[in-house]
Amino acid sequence: MSRQGYALGIRPPGVVYMTSGWGCPIAVGMGLALGTANKEIVVIDGDGSFLHSPSFLVSLRTLNLPNLHVIIIENQHYDCSGRQEIKAFQYGLMLKNIINGFGFENVVEIENIKDLYQTIRSNKEHRFSIIKTKCTKEILPRIPKAIINKSFQWRADDRD
C-alpha cells in the first residue's frame, strides 16, 4: 500500500515505505513495535500481501504488542503485480476468519474509511481493521527512490 500512501501525501519522517515487500509489512511493523514500545505503530497492508504470509500471526499473538495496529485494505486484487483478481474471495475467503482463527477476536470490518480513526481509538484491545473497498483502475506512480531511502533513515531518538 506504499504507492497509495505516497499518492495521499504521507511522507517521512515517521513513515517506512515497503515496496515489493509482499508478506513483509506486518513483520516489519512487529519489529518496529518491539523497538519503540512507547510509540503507536500502524501498518497498512493489502489483502494480497497479507495472504502471502499469514504465519506472522502466530508471532504477533505470542508477542501481544499493544502498540501495533494493522489495517488491511481488502480490494480483492494483487495491486502491485498488475491488479490480478484474488479468486479465493469468490469461494468465500474472509480475512476476518483467518485472523480470528489465530485468536484475535476484535477484528473490525469497515466500509467507510471515515470510521477508521474512531474505531482504532475506541478499543485498545482492537488490533486489526479491514477496510473493504473496490479496486480502482487508476495506476499510481512509483515512489521516488530518494523518498524510499529517506523513509529508512532512523535517528537514535526515534527509538525511544
BAGUMAR-967834 format. One line per 2 residues: number of its first residue (from 0); their letters; for each residue x, y, z of N, C-alpha, C. Coordinates in steps of 0.2 Angstrom, whole numbers. Layout:
NUM = A = X,Y,Z,X,Y,Z,X,Y,Z | ... $
END
This chain:
0 = MS = 4,-6,0,0,0,0,4,6,0 | 11,5,-1,15,11,-1,14,16,-6 $
2 = RQ = 12,14,-12,10,19,-18,4,23,-16 | -1,20,-12,-7,23,-10,-5,29,-5 $
4 = GY = -1,27,0,1,32,5,5,37,2 | 9,36,-3,13,41,-6,8,46,-10 $
6 = AL = 4,43,-13,-1,47,-18,-6,51,-13 | -7,49,-7,-11,53,-2,-7,59,1 $
8 = GI = 0,59,0,4,64,3,7,62,9 | 7,56,11,10,54,18,18,53,16 $
10 = RP = 22,56,20,29,57,19,33,56,26 | 39,54,25,43,53,31,44,60,34 $
12 = PG = 46,61,40,48,56,45,42,52,48 | 44,46,51,38,43,54,35,38,49 $
14 = VV = 37,37,43,34,33,38,40,28,35 | 38,22,35,43,17,31,39,14,26 $
16 = YM = 41,15,19,38,13,14,41,6,12 | 37,1,12,39,-6,10,37,-7,2 $
18 = TS = 41,-6,-2,40,-8,-9,42,-15,-11 | 38,-18,-15,39,-25,-17,41,-29,-11 $
20 = GW = 37,-29,-5,38,-32,1,32,-37,2 | 30,-40,-2,24,-45,-1,25,-49,5 $
22 = GC = 20,-49,10,20,-53,15,25,-50,21 | 28,-45,20,33,-42,25,31,-36,29 $
24 = PI = 26,-32,27,25,-26,31,23,-27,38 | 19,-32,39,17,-33,46,23,-36,50 $
26 = AV = 27,-40,48,33,-42,51,37,-36,53 | 38,-32,48,42,-26,49,39,-21,55 $
28 = GM = 32,-21,55,29,-17,60,30,-20,67 | 30,-27,67,31,-30,73,38,-28,76 $
30 = GL = 43,-28,72,50,-26,74,50,-19,77 | 46,-15,73,46,-8,75,42,-7,82 $
32 = AL = 37,-11,82,33,-10,89,37,-13,95 | 41,-18,93,46,-21,99,51,-16,101 $
34 = GT = 54,-12,96,59,-7,97,57,-1,99 | 51,1,98,48,8,100,42,7,104 $
36 = AN = 42,4,110,36,2,114,32,8,116 | 35,14,116,31,20,118,28,24,113 $
38 = KE = 28,21,106,25,24,101,20,19,98 | 15,22,95,10,18,91,12,17,84 $
40 = IV = 12,11,82,14,8,76,8,6,72 | 7,9,66,1,7,62,4,5,55 $
42 = VI = 2,-1,54,4,-5,47,-2,-5,43 | -1,-2,37,-6,-3,31,-4,-8,26 $
44 = DG = -8,-13,25,-6,-19,21,-11,-20,16 | -10,-23,11,-15,-25,6,-17,-32,7 $
46 = DG = -23,-34,5,-25,-41,6,-21,-46,3 | -18,-45,-3,-14,-49,-7,-7,-50,-3 $
48 = SF = -4,-45,0,2,-46,4,0,-50,10 | -5,-48,13,-7,-51,19,-7,-59,18 $
50 = LH = -10,-61,13,-12,-68,11,-5,-72,9 | 0,-68,8,7,-71,6,10,-74,12 $
52 = SP = 9,-71,18,12,-73,24,8,-73,30 | 3,-76,31,-1,-76,37,2,-79,43 $
54 = SF = 7,-83,42,10,-86,48,13,-81,53 | 14,-75,51,17,-70,56,11,-69,62 $
56 = LV = 5,-71,60,0,-70,66,2,-74,72 | 5,-80,71,7,-84,77,12,-80,81 $
58 = SL = 17,-77,78,22,-72,82,18,-66,85 | 14,-63,81,10,-57,84,6,-59,90 $
60 = RT = 3,-65,89,-2,-67,95,3,-68,101 | 8,-71,100,13,-73,106,16,-67,109 $
62 = LN = 18,-62,105,21,-56,107,16,-51,111 | 10,-51,108,5,-47,111,7,-39,112 $
64 = LP = 8,-36,106,11,-29,105,5,-24,106 | 4,-21,112,-2,-17,112,-1,-10,108 $
66 = NL = 5,-9,106,6,-3,102,6,-4,94 | 4,-10,92,4,-11,85,-4,-12,83 $
68 = HV = -5,-8,77,-12,-9,74,-11,-10,67 | -15,-15,64,-14,-17,57,-20,-15,54 $
70 = II = -20,-12,48,-25,-10,44,-24,-14,37 | -29,-18,35,-28,-22,29,-33,-19,24 $
72 = IE = -31,-17,18,-35,-14,13,-38,-20,9 | -44,-22,9,-46,-28,5,-50,-25,-1 $
74 = NQ = -46,-26,-7,-50,-24,-13,-50,-30,-18 | -48,-36,-15,-48,-42,-18,-44,-43,-25 $
76 = HY = -38,-39,-25,-34,-39,-30,-27,-39,-28 | -22,-41,-32,-15,-40,-31,-13,-34,-35 $
78 = DC = -13,-28,-31,-12,-22,-35,-5,-21,-38 | 0,-23,-34,7,-21,-36,10,-26,-42 $
80 = SG = 6,-31,-44,8,-35,-49,4,-35,-55 | 0,-30,-56,-5,-29,-62,-12,-30,-60 $
82 = RQ = -14,-30,-54,-21,-30,-52,-25,-36,-54 | -21,-42,-53,-25,-48,-54,-30,-49,-48 $
84 = EI = -35,-52,-50,-41,-54,-45,-38,-59,-41 | -40,-59,-34,-38,-64,-30,-45,-69,-30 $
86 = KA = -44,-74,-33,-50,-78,-34,-53,-82,-28 | -49,-82,-23,-51,-86,-17,-57,-82,-14 $
88 = FQ = -58,-76,-15,-63,-72,-12,-70,-74,-15 | -70,-76,-21,-76,-79,-25,-78,-85,-21 $
90 = YG = -74,-89,-18,-76,-95,-15,-77,-94,-7 | -78,-88,-5,-79,-87,2,-74,-85,7 $
92 = LM = -68,-84,4,-62,-82,9,-64,-76,12 | -63,-76,19,-64,-70,23,-58,-69,27 $
94 = LK = -55,-63,26,-49,-61,30,-50,-61,38 | -56,-59,40,-58,-59,47,-58,-66,50 $
96 = NI = -60,-71,46,-60,-78,49,-53,-80,50 | -48,-78,45,-41,-81,46,-38,-77,52 $
98 = IN = -39,-71,53,-37,-68,59,-40,-70,65 | -46,-71,65,-50,-74,71,-47,-81,73 $
100 = GF = -45,-85,68,-43,-92,69,-36,-92,73 | -33,-86,73,-26,-86,77,-28,-83,84 $
102 = GF = -34,-82,86,-36,-79,92,-37,-72,93 | -37,-68,88,-38,-61,88,-46,-60,87 $
104 = EN = -49,-58,92,-56,-58,92,-59,-51,90 | -56,-46,91,-58,-39,90,-56,-36,83 $
106 = VV = -58,-40,78,-57,-38,71,-63,-34,68 | -61,-28,66,-67,-24,64,-67,-23,56 $
108 = EI = -72,-24,53,-73,-23,45,-76,-16,44 | -73,-12,40,-75,-5,39,-76,-4,32 $
110 = EN = -82,-1,30,-83,1,23,-82,8,22 | -82,12,27,-82,19,27,-75,21,30 $
112 = IK = -70,23,26,-64,25,29,-64,30,35 | -69,34,34,-70,40,39,-71,37,46 $
114 = DL = -73,31,47,-74,27,53,-68,24,56 | -63,24,52,-57,21,54,-54,24,61 $
116 = YQ = -52,30,61,-49,33,67,-53,32,73 | -59,33,73,-64,32,79,-63,24,81 $
118 = TI = -64,20,76,-63,13,78,-57,11,81 | -51,13,79,-45,12,82,-44,14,89 $
120 = RS = -47,20,90,-46,24,96,-51,21,102 | -57,18,99,-62,16,104,-61,10,108 $
122 = NK = -56,6,106,-55,-1,109,-47,-2,109 | -44,-2,114,-37,-3,114,-35,-11,113 $
124 = EH = -40,-15,114,-39,-22,113,-40,-24,105 | -42,-19,102,-43,-20,94,-36,-19,91 $
126 = RF = -34,-24,87,-28,-24,84,-28,-24,76 | -34,-26,73,-35,-27,66,-41,-23,64 $
128 = SI = -40,-19,58,-46,-16,54,-45,-19,47 | -51,-20,44,-51,-22,37,-55,-17,34 $
130 = IK = -52,-14,29,-56,-9,25,-58,-12,19 | -64,-13,18,-67,-16,11,-68,-10,6 $
132 = TK = -65,-11,1,-65,-6,-5,-65,-10,-12 | -66,-6,-17,-66,-8,-23,-59,-7,-26 $
134 = CT = -57,-11,-31,-50,-10,-35,-52,-4,-40 | -47,1,-40,-48,6,-45,-44,5,-51 $
136 = KE = -45,8,-56,-42,7,-62,-36,12,-63 | -35,17,-58,-30,22,-58,-23,18,-56 $
138 = IL = -18,19,-61,-12,17,-59,-8,22,-56 | -6,21,-50,-2,26,-46,5,26,-47 $
140 = PR = 8,32,-47,15,32,-49,20,29,-44 | 26,27,-46,31,24,-42,33,29,-37 $
142 = IP = 35,27,-31,38,31,-26,46,32,-28 | 48,39,-28,55,40,-30,60,37,-25 $
144 = KA = 65,34,-28,70,30,-23,72,34,-18 | 73,41,-19,76,45,-13,71,45,-7 $
146 = II = 65,45,-9,59,45,-4,60,39,0 | 60,33,-4,61,27,0,67,26,4 $
148 = NK = 72,28,2,78,28,6,78,33,12 | 75,38,11,74,43,17,69,40,22 $
150 = SF = 64,36,20,60,33,25,63,28,29 | 69,25,27,73,20,31,78,23,36 $
152 = QW = 79,30,36,84,33,40,81,35,47 | 83,31,52,81,31,58,86,35,63 $
154 = RA = 84,39,67,88,43,72,88,39,78 | 93,39,82,93,36,89,87,38,93 $
156 = DD = 85,45,93,80,47,97,73,45,95 | 72,42,89,66,40,86,64,33,90 $
158 = RD = 69,30,92,68,23,95,65,23,102 | 66,29,106,63,29,112,58,34,113 $
END
